[in-house]
């Protein structure tokens, strides 16, 4: 195995193992201890941090950053946190520069920021709603990737997963030893998707489509992301990994 990895669950870090995970949600706490992880971004940070990564996490709200940093530090994970609105160019540049300054470079970008400003019949959504969704969920992911890739190319990185823009970027970046993969979750029990899983009628309908008759947990997505960032996935690029509990109908 290369760069100190013997198993994916081993904590011994490789020589350069830094992660940039923008826009996670904060953990929910009760009595000073987290009840569960409430976002996929935070679950990814935990999974990667346990494997030796120095993770850089961000959120638009300072309170979310503080809670996440405290949680990760309590688990002996090396972490740097900062506020960032990935829809703003100056915030994206600040996030990337902070990561380079604190970690000496960037190995992996987990681009999971997203908004969902409308819940209901898609035909009832407005142009402003579509503009916001495309700006944050698609445009900002691409622009953040553009900022990060030069640092990856300069360092000759071998273990990288950029989540999103997969098919377009994978062939182009393979020559720089940068792998690009996408994780496509099903219904996961996060605060972001609470409008779905807190509605029993919706959950019952979704379960009819699932082979595994339950809603997924953020840690299950975090583990998938950590696998894609490891040497065990060194021959995987340009792929979309669906983690849906066996949903019968999906893109």
HUSUL-V509859 format. One record per helix or strand of 3 or more residues. SS is the DSSP state (H for helix, E for strand). FROM is the first residue (numbers start at 1). LEN is the number of residues. If there is no record, write none. Layout:
BEGIN
SS;FROM;LEN
SS;FROM;LEN
END
This chain:
BEGIN
E;18;5
E;28;3
E;33;4
H;40;11
E;54;6
H;62;13
E;78;6
H;89;15
E;108;4
H;122;3
H;127;29
H;166;9
E;182;4
H;194;4
H;200;8
H;218;11
H;231;3
E;240;4
END
